[in-house]
Amino acid sequence: MSGKYIIAGLLGSFAIAYASDVLVAQKKVFGGTTPRTVSDKEWWEATDKKFQAWPRTAGPPVVMNPISRQNFIVKDLKP
């Protein structure tokens, strides 16, 4: 009996959240414009190309001990 009220309440809250998101983000109820960096595909491709071109450097592998919150550098067993 109470399960149908819970499910109905959840579905109703999702519908309200979705409608609010569409009104605020897409319909621009409070005004504003979409930034050029979001709407310009050419800008996005140039930025992505730049990020992919950066050299990737990293330190030694690390294992985290979640209990003590200490990080240990993994040593290679082969000399």
Secondary structure, DSSP 8 states (H G I E B T S, - for coil): -HHHHHHHHHHHHHHHHHHHHIIIIIS-TT-----HHHH-HHHHHHHHHHHHHS-----S-EEEETTTTEEEE---S--
